[in-house]
């Protein structure tokens, strides 16, 4: 049994969660050794009582590991642990990081740069369109959009990111084979097919319930640099996610809604309490400060790395001189069609890497 398989088995035990696993690993170092430990060895670990020790020592009678591994293979999914390079760095920092993450699709290095977009399931046309617009802008600027694949704002956020041909991750509150809501299966397929991934910390056949969704929400909050609440009522689960984001040291943003709309009372209240009011993507991008500053750094200052760029973006960026450069000259130097150059320059502007001057001249901002 390898370490990943041991983590899958431990994750399937009802009494062993992320916090207890951390305590166990401090003593046993390797997850396989935890499963092989005796009851007496387990009970000396802080927080491990008789019930937990009994369950771990009898794990083979509780967990059908071979069947779970078969389900993962047949579904076309994979499983990563905290030791995996693709495990989100920011998730390792939270109080209770998932023991494992089931992945249907593909995670990429750029998915570490993420923004969560969440909101109500029952939303207005204004809320849906706002979520699509902001998700489009943020994904277009290079951020991965994370949401929960739920009805309403979550669905709109994923759709907006896909429309921008950007990255999006759906964190679900069930096992992968019990995807919820079922009507979003087509959307999940689009995300998986080269645009991101559907992920879950739950074993394959876990059904969604009232406990799994709050657990899912802490992953969205922990993975993201910040959480954007587009529309949420006073009792919306999105407010719980926003609260978790604050506890984890993440930024919280909110889109203002109509003062008489019940679906916006929670998000408006967040703004009253100090969440940053957002009207377009620049409000988030500027605040996160993950992009190049507009001020010229001093010669002594270390060069700040560029955010993730496509091949076209790198070619166009490199074609811009240190001084003002006309768009025609940029097109000639990078040897790309004018339409491609124009759209690429727009993306670079959204990323705060270049600035357009009068007369279709462009300059680098860093």
Secondary structure as UniProt FT lines:
FT   HELIX           3..11
FT   TURN            14..15
FT   HELIX           18..28
FT   HELIX           31..36
FT   HELIX           39..43
FT   TURN            46..47
FT   HELIX           50..57
FT   HELIX           59..62
FT   HELIX           65..75
FT   STRAND          78..81
FT   TURN            82..83
FT   TURN            85..86
FT   HELIX           89..92
FT   TURN            95..96
FT   STRAND          100..105
FT   HELIX           109..112
FT   STRAND          114..118
FT   HELIX           125..140
FT   TURN            141..142
FT   STRAND          144..147
FT   TURN            151..152
FT   HELIX           153..163
FT   TURN            164..165
FT   STRAND          168..171
FT   HELIX           176..178
FT   HELIX           182..184
FT   HELIX           185..192
FT   TURN            193..195
FT   STRAND          196..200
FT   TURN            204..205
FT   HELIX           210..223
FT   STRAND          226..229
FT   TURN            234..235
FT   HELIX           237..247
FT   TURN            248..249
FT   STRAND          251..254
FT   TURN            259..260
FT   HELIX           262..264
FT   HELIX           265..272
FT   TURN            273..274
FT   STRAND          276..277
FT   HELIX           281..288
FT   TURN            299..300
FT   HELIX           311..319
FT   STRAND          325..326
FT   HELIX           327..334
FT   HELIX           338..350
FT   TURN            351..352
FT   STRAND          354..357
FT   TURN            358..360
FT   STRAND          361..364
//
